[in-house]
Structure formats: C-alpha cells, structure tokens
Amino acid sequence: KVVLRGTGTLRGSAPAWDGVFNLSSLSYIRVIGFEIPSSDGFGIMIQNADHIGVRKNTISRTQYSGIWAKDSKFIYVDGNDIGFANLAGNQESLSLSSVVHFTVSNNVVHDGRMEGIDAKVASAYGNIFNNEVYGSARIGIYIEGFGADQTNINVYGNIVRDGNPSPSGAGEDGIRLGNEHGGHETNINIFNNVVYNARV
C-alpha cells in the first residue's frame, strides 16, 4: 500500500485549497488504492476536470474535504473510506459542487466535523447509493442547491446512522433536501435508505 501524507507538503500560501492529489484541469485519470492519513488541505481535489475515477482509497484527518470536486463532469467515487475530515470546519467529508454526471457509491464516510456526503450548487444527473455514513457532526447526506438549480439526482440504498451533532444542532438530519439562498430542486429521488439514530 502506498501512503501519501499531505502535512507540510502542499503548495502555495493557502494549502487548504490544494490536495495530496490535485486533479485540476485533467481528464481520464483514476486514483485507486492509496492511503492518505493526513492533509493540510483536501485529500483528493478535483476541479475543472472530467472522467475522473477515485476508488478504494483510505483518506483521513484532512483539514478540508477528504474528496472534493467542483465544476467537473463524469466523476466516479467508489469504495473509499473517508474519516475525520473537515478538521478546519470547512466543506464536507465528500463534496460535489457543480458536478454533472456523477456516481458516489459504496463509500464509508464517518466522523467528519461537517456534513458527510454533499451534492450542491448545480450538481445534476447523479446517483448516490450503497454508502454508509455515520458519526457526522452535521447532516449525513445533503442535496443542497445553495442558490442554484439542481436536477436528476437519485439517493438510494444508503445507511445513515449515529449522527454526532455539533453544538448548533445542525447534525440532526440523516438525509436533507434543501436549497439555501434560493434556486430549485427538480426530479430528486430519495428512496430505500436506512436512517437511524438521526432525524429523517
């Protein structure tokens, strides 16, 4: 197993906006089977990219998201273990922002200081299924427009359990569908999930 540490090694004056893997402006890349035990920023960062596969990695103790994707398309995240993310209290453990055509499946997302899995800001045409999310300080799985329109997202077959609410109480929801700051959600399907020790 290859172990890559992102502590004291990221570039620039703002390492939080970098990652151990920085897949910005790239296409047709697969990241498979790495262990990332720490990062001053993201574990795996994807931006302005397409056809990226992230599979079977173990990522923990990141200051920002374990896996973060923005302004990208055809993103596949499968079979990863993401734990103790968002130590700096920013973003989500597994975050998709304005990502079109995505699959998030078979991941274990746990003990993060923010939301677990979040598809937000104009993300569309995606499937979130067969994931296990537990110990989140906020919402387990969140579909949030955040001022943008979102459409055609399916959330099914997930287990969301044992929330660890922050003092604000923001962690009470297992799965939440919302649209902060306006926008519309259309054709969002949430079905056949198991939620316990959290509010549906």
C-alpha positions, 0 to 999 in steps of 0.5 A: 500500500502506498501512503501519501501524507499531505502535512507540510507538503502542499503548495502555495500560501493557502494549502487548504485549497490544494490536495495530496492529489490535485486533479485540476484541469485533467481528464481520464485519470483514476486514483485507486488504492492509496492511503492518505492519513493526513492533509493540510488541505483536501485529500483528493481535489478535483476541479475543472476536470472530467472522467475522473475515477477515485476508488478504494482509497483510505483518506483521513484527518484532512483539514478540508474535504477528504474528496472534493470536486467542483465544476467537473463532469463524469466523476466516479467515487467508489469504495473509499473510506473517508474519516475525520475530515473537515478538521478546519470546519470547512466543506464536507467529508465528500463534496460535489459542487457543480458536478454533472454526471456523477456516481458516489457509491459504496463509500464509508464516510464517518466522523467528519466535523461537517456534513458527510456526503454533499451534492450542491450548487448545480450538481445534476444527473447523479446517483448516490447509493450503497454508502454508509455514513455515520458519526457526522457532526452535521447532516449525513447526506445533503442535496443542497442547491445553495442558490442554484438549480439542481436536477436528476439526482437519485439517493438510494440504498444508503445507511445513515446512522449515529449522527454526532451533532455539533453544538448548533444542532445542525447534525440532526438530519440523516438525509436533507433536501434543501436549497439555501439562498434560493434556486430549485430542486427538480426530479430528486429521488430519495428512496430505500435508505436506512436512517437511524439514530438521526432525524429523517 
